[in-house]
Amino acid sequence: MKSMKSVKASRTSRTTLAQYRSYDRSVQLLLANQFTINLGFYMLMPYLAQHLSGTLGLAGWLVGLVLGVRNFSQQGMFLVGGTLADRLGYKPLIVAGCVLRTVGFATLGLVDSVPALLVASAATGFAGALFNPAVRAYLAADAGERRVEAFALFNVFYQAGILLGPLVGMLLTGVDFRVTCLASAAVFALLSVVQIRALPARRGNDTVDRVPAAVDRAPGRPGSGRPGAGVLAQWRGIVRNRAFLLFSSAMIGSYVLTFQVYLALPLEVRRVGGDGEFGTVAVALLFAVSGLATILGQTRVTAWCKERMAPGQALACGLLCMGTAFVPLLAATAVPEPGGGAGRWLYAAVPPTLAALLLALGTMIAYPFEMDTIVRLSGDRLVATHYGLYNTICGVGITVGNLLTGAALDAAQEAGMPALPWLALLLLGLGCSASLYGLHRAGRLSAPAPKVQQPAVV
């Protein structure tokens, strides 16, 4: 008989493909879908701004408006999408999101008037608000006790789509941006057909409405807003779940920190290395390092953490890693910038690349446990609605965090204090890590067991 150690070792060493095959067909389909969703999205979105400003000749503020409408319609409507998924079932929302994004992306390539572009941009954002909470809730439901490992695989497929999408988009955009839009729309059209034909219908916890009245549903406890109740009552029940709100607030920092791969790190590369060919290659290296590290290491990191840490400890460790990702950049500010040559190239590329790698590692540690914790804090009820509110809270946090990061970058240049933004981001990571560890120690990251009233003795 194999020892427990050898069994654990064999589980850890299983390939990503073997783990993928070990899940039910519905989970396999959801993972493949997420790869395809990101492939279709990222083959278009990185090149949309250039199309709007270059080909269509829109002013900068109009480009920002079109892109901002997409982001706002997604982040602002996550709660609505999650609520609809819990009420109507997960499959209809996934299909509706794919169909709507098909129409939105095709429209972006075929129209040139600002009102039509705004409508198409809003449609693509709302599409994400429809299927994102539903996909995660569906995956959590069908993965069962293997949720953490399933979300680790989910992140692998997610990052693979992000890595491959821009490469495909670059080839298609070299022909014509309209070709890219239509190809991306075709990807989502194909996804829509696949969901309709192959994805089983799935609702949330089907026993929710049949829970005995003796089960205590005091305000603030997970599940206090039952699916049979009105929408506002459900939302009030979730908002009274203090542990969930505290966890969501603490996790905002993780999204602000990881978003710096798109904001602060590329700006730093171009500030030091310039906007020429070197800067373009160095920025591409940031994304490649982040995506490849996740694809190659996610399942191993998750298995290692699950064997050695409680979920709350893993979350705190992940945020700590994300915060320390900015130490290489902070350390670089203590060294005079080389005047030119290979030294300046190394100075421009190495610290941001190390930061991107550490951010990817922190995300690998935290993400599967983050998704699992949302389910646990929801009490396995109204899971999609919880995911929707969680995404909205973090989306607002990202917006505020990016504004503050941008202000810190500007202030650092004006005041000659290059360490300022990196120190602020380091402190943010440390603070959020400490908050999560405190919630873990206080037992706030575990759903309380429902109190069942004892029948009266007659």
Protein Blocks (a to p, Z undefined) as FASTA:
>chain_A
ZZfklmmmmmmmpcfklmmmmpcfklmmmmmmmmmmmmmmmmmmmmmmmmmmmmnopafk
lmmmmmmmmmmmmmmmmmmmmmmmmmnojklmmmmmmmmmmmmmmmmmmpcbfklmmmmm
mmmmmmmmmmmmmmmmmmmmmnmmmlmmmmmmmmmmmmmmmmmmmmmmmmmmmmomklmm
mmmmmmmmmmmmmmmmmmccddddfklmmgcfklccbehiahkacfklcfklmmmmmmmm
mmlmmmmmmmmmmmmmmmmmmmmmmmmmmmmnopalmlmmmmmmmmmmmmmmmmmmmmmm
mmmmmmmpcfklmmmmmmmmmmmmmmmmmmmmmpccdfbhjllmmmmmmmmmmmmmmmmm
mmmmmmmmmmmmmmmmnoopaklmmmmmmmmmmmmmmmmmmmmmmmmmmmmmmnopaklm
mmmmmmmmmmmmmmmmmmmmnopmbccdddddddddZZ
